[in-house]
Amino acid sequence: MGNRLSKIYTRTGDDGTTGLSGGRRITKDSARMKAIGTVDELNSHLGLLASLNIPPAIYKHLISIQHDLFDIGGELAMPEFTAITATHIESLEQQLDQLNNNLPPLKEFILPGGNTETASCHIARSVCRRAERCCVTLHREENLRSELLQYLNRLSDLLFVIARVLADGKEVFWNRSNPGD
């Protein structure tokens, strides 16, 4: 494969637009670009999480998810492109079930934190929720495939469960009666 980017700056976006596949230009603050940018931000947070001290099995899941998110970005940038399927969603559900089976049932809300890995995963989870909201907004304007929305919804659930695993039993629970105690 040849070089994809021979020149990093093109000056074509200096007017506040960016190019999609096929040469179509859209504004950088459009719903489509907000969705693409937030998926990219989520992928970056997962890259940070993967660089921390996490179990190898979770690392493997995160790298696979990063590839999927790159594909989602591709689908958002090239509406004619299809990459995410029901199989991807089923894979997330299987990972969710496998990881959640070893966790104690939740009886209280959990505060994002506990250790660096857990907090990082919660940040990724909250960015994933934002990516999902951005895609829902875009879906109202232009019909997106339901698999994209389903994938992001399951992914945020999986990231919540991964955060619980990374907390290693040291979760910080919300204390509604006396915060700070």
Beta strands, then each sheet from edge to edge (+ up, - down):
strand 1: 17-19
strand 2: 25-27
strand 3: 110-111
strand 4: 172-173
sheet 1: 1+ 2-
sheet 2: 3+ 4-
end
